Amino acid sequence: MKFVIATHNAHKLEEIRAIFNTNGLEVCSALDFPDVPDTVEDRDTLEGNAIKKAQELCAATGLMALADDSGLEVEALNGAPGVFSARYAGEPCSYEDNNAKLLRELSGKDNRRARFRTVIALVRPGEEPLTVEGICPGTLIDELRGEHGFGYDPLFIPDGYTQTFAELPSEMKNKISHRANALAEASNVWGEIFHSLEK
């Protein structure tokens, strides 16, 4: 049996495949369906974007679809960049552009608390969408550190650690990240759904 992950992001796909134990299931991604257009992520919540991506890919492929939307939520910025995390510095922009803007916005602010949050949506043909979420709380620093990861990873130190996400080995990040927590929750809550597909 196959299910499809709604992402063209190779980094994200690698993380999800590494975290999610899918015995007996063939995992494919939006990269395997080049004729399916990209989803316009125009919802105002992470939940809304995740559901929209999963629904559109499910409709286009006829397969059960899994989609996520993730964002960095910064206390001192009232939850920004949040749903705009990937395009915080405008469009088009690079990870470097987004990090530079974040550091500018945090300049002079004492509160450096933040959290990464992931919402995962599961859509099956003819069924209502299901969602779970995962968070990873931490602190933002004022300089880029580390060569691993992507996005805001070089600025984010998860609680209980002294290294940024970009300094931690990917195996460690995959155990503690917001996406790992969301996927663990998905595995717990939706285990029966996936188990039924493996038969």
C-alpha positions as CSV (number, residue, x, y, z in Angstrom):
1,M,0.0,0.0,0.0
2,K,1.1,3.5,-0.7
3,F,0.6,6.8,1.0
4,V,1.9,10.2,-0.1
5,I,3.6,13.0,1.8
6,A,2.7,16.4,0.6
7,T,6.1,18.0,0.3
8,H,8.6,19.0,-2.3
9,N,11.1,19.8,0.4
10,A,13.8,17.1,0.4
11,H,15.0,18.1,3.9
12,K,11.5,17.7,5.3
13,L,10.9,14.4,3.5
14,E,14.2,13.0,4.8
15,E,13.3,13.9,8.3
16,I,9.8,12.4,8.1
17,R,11.0,9.2,6.5
18,A,13.7,8.9,9.2
19,I,11.2,9.4,12.0
20,F,8.0,7.7,10.8
21,N,8.1,3.9,11.0
22,T,6.1,2.8,8.0
23,N,6.6,-1.0,7.9
24,G,4.9,-2.5,4.9
25,L,3.9,0.8,3.4
26,E,5.5,2.5,0.3
27,V,6.1,6.2,1.1
28,C,6.1,8.6,-1.8
29,S,6.0,12.3,-2.0
30,A,4.7,15.2,-4.1
31,L,8.1,14.9,-5.9
32,D,6.8,11.6,-7.4
33,F,3.8,13.5,-8.9
34,P,5.3,16.3,-10.9
35,D,2.1,17.0,-12.7
36,V,0.3,17.9,-9.5
37,P,0.5,21.7,-8.9
38,D,1.8,23.2,-5.7
39,T,-0.7,24.1,-3.1
40,V,-1.1,27.8,-2.5
41,E,-0.5,28.1,1.3
42,D,-3.0,30.9,1.9
43,R,-4.6,29.8,5.1
44,D,-4.0,31.9,8.3
45,T,-3.1,28.9,10.5
46,L,-0.7,26.0,10.4
47,E,-3.7,23.7,10.7
48,G,-5.4,25.3,7.7
49,N,-2.4,25.0,5.4
50,A,-1.7,21.4,6.5
51,I,-5.3,20.3,5.8
52,K,-5.4,22.1,2.4
53,K,-2.1,20.5,1.2
54,A,-3.3,17.0,2.2
55,Q,-6.7,17.4,0.7
56,E,-5.4,18.7,-2.6
57,L,-2.8,15.9,-2.9
58,C,-5.3,13.2,-1.9
59,A,-7.8,14.5,-4.5
60,A,-5.1,14.5,-7.2
61,T,-3.6,11.1,-6.5
62,G,-6.4,9.1,-4.9
63,L,-4.0,8.1,-2.2
64,M,-4.1,8.7,1.6
65,A,-2.1,11.9,2.0
66,L,-0.1,13.3,4.9
67,A,0.9,16.9,5.0
68,D,2.4,19.2,7.6
69,D,2.9,22.8,8.2
70,S,5.5,24.1,10.6
71,G,6.4,27.4,12.1
72,L,8.6,29.2,14.6
73,E,6.5,31.0,17.2
74,V,8.4,33.7,19.1
75,E,6.9,35.0,22.4
76,A,8.4,38.6,22.0
77,L,6.9,38.8,18.5
78,N,3.4,37.8,19.5
79,G,3.8,34.4,17.8
80,A,5.4,35.6,14.7
81,P,6.7,34.5,12.2
82,G,4.3,31.5,12.7
83,V,2.5,30.6,9.6
84,F,4.8,33.0,7.6
85,S,8.0,31.3,8.8
86,A,9.1,30.1,5.4
87,R,8.5,33.6,3.8
88,Y,9.2,35.9,6.7
89,A,11.5,38.1,4.8
90,G,9.2,38.2,1.7
91,E,9.1,36.2,-1.4
92,P,11.4,34.9,-2.7
93,C,13.7,34.7,0.3
94,S,16.4,32.4,1.6
95,Y,16.9,30.8,5.0
96,E,19.6,33.5,5.5
97,D,17.2,36.3,4.7
98,N,14.7,34.9,7.2
99,N,17.3,34.5,10.0
100,A,18.6,38.0,9.4
101,K,15.1,39.5,9.6
102,L,14.4,37.5,12.8
103,L,17.5,38.8,14.4
104,R,16.6,42.4,13.5
105,E,13.1,42.0,14.9
106,L,14.6,40.6,18.2
107,S,17.2,43.3,18.6
108,G,17.0,44.9,22.0
109,K,14.4,42.4,23.3
110,D,15.2,40.4,26.5
111,N,12.6,37.7,26.0
112,R,14.1,35.1,23.7
113,R,11.6,32.3,24.3
114,A,10.3,30.6,21.2
115,R,8.9,27.3,20.1
116,F,8.8,25.3,16.9
117,R,5.3,23.9,16.2
118,T,4.2,21.3,13.6
119,V,0.7,20.4,12.6
120,I,0.2,17.2,10.6
121,A,-3.0,16.5,8.7
122,L,-4.1,13.1,7.4
123,V,-6.6,12.9,4.6
124,R,-8.1,9.7,3.3
125,P,-10.3,9.6,0.2
126,G,-13.9,10.3,1.3
127,E,-13.0,10.9,4.9
128,E,-12.8,14.0,7.1
129,P,-9.3,15.4,7.7
130,L,-7.5,14.5,11.0
131,T,-4.8,16.6,12.6
132,V,-2.2,16.3,15.4
133,E,0.4,18.7,16.5
134,G,3.9,18.7,18.1
135,I,5.9,21.4,19.7
136,C,9.5,21.9,20.8
137,P,10.2,24.8,23.1
138,G,13.5,26.6,23.3
139,T,15.4,29.8,23.2
140,L,16.8,32.0,20.4
141,I,20.4,33.2,20.3
142,D,21.7,36.2,18.5
143,E,24.3,34.5,16.2
144,L,24.1,31.7,13.8
145,R,25.7,28.4,15.1
146,G,26.0,25.1,13.4
147,E,26.1,23.5,9.9
148,H,23.2,21.0,10.1
149,G,19.5,21.4,9.7
150,F,17.8,24.2,7.8
151,G,15.6,27.3,8.3
152,Y,15.9,28.8,11.8
153,D,17.9,25.8,13.2
154,P,21.1,27.8,13.6
155,L,19.4,30.2,16.0
156,F,17.3,27.8,18.1
157,I,18.5,26.0,21.2
158,P,15.9,23.4,22.4
159,D,15.1,23.3,26.1
160,G,17.5,21.0,28.0
161,Y,20.4,21.4,25.5
162,T,23.2,23.8,25.0
163,Q,23.6,23.3,21.2
164,T,21.4,24.7,18.4
165,F,19.3,22.5,16.2
166,A,22.0,23.1,13.6
167,E,24.8,21.9,15.9
168,L,23.0,18.7,17.0
169,P,23.5,15.6,14.9
170,S,20.4,15.0,12.7
171,E,19.7,11.7,14.6
172,M,19.4,13.7,17.9
173,K,17.3,16.4,16.3
174,N,15.0,13.8,14.8
175,K,14.3,12.5,18.3
176,I,13.3,15.8,19.9
177,S,12.1,18.1,17.2
178,H,8.6,19.5,16.8
179,R,8.1,17.3,13.7
180,A,9.3,14.2,15.7
181,N,6.8,15.0,18.4
182,A,4.0,15.5,15.9
183,L,4.9,12.3,14.1
184,A,5.1,10.4,17.4
185,E,1.6,11.7,18.2
186,A,0.4,10.8,14.7
187,S,1.8,7.3,15.1
188,N,0.0,6.9,18.4
189,V,-3.3,8.4,17.4
190,W,-3.4,7.0,13.8
191,G,-1.6,3.7,14.4
192,E,-4.7,1.6,13.6
193,I,-5.2,3.4,10.3
194,F,-1.7,2.7,9.1
195,H,-1.8,-0.9,10.5
196,S,-4.9,-1.6,8.5
197,L,-3.1,-0.5,5.3
198,E,-0.2,-2.8,6.0
199,K,-2.4,-5.9,5.8
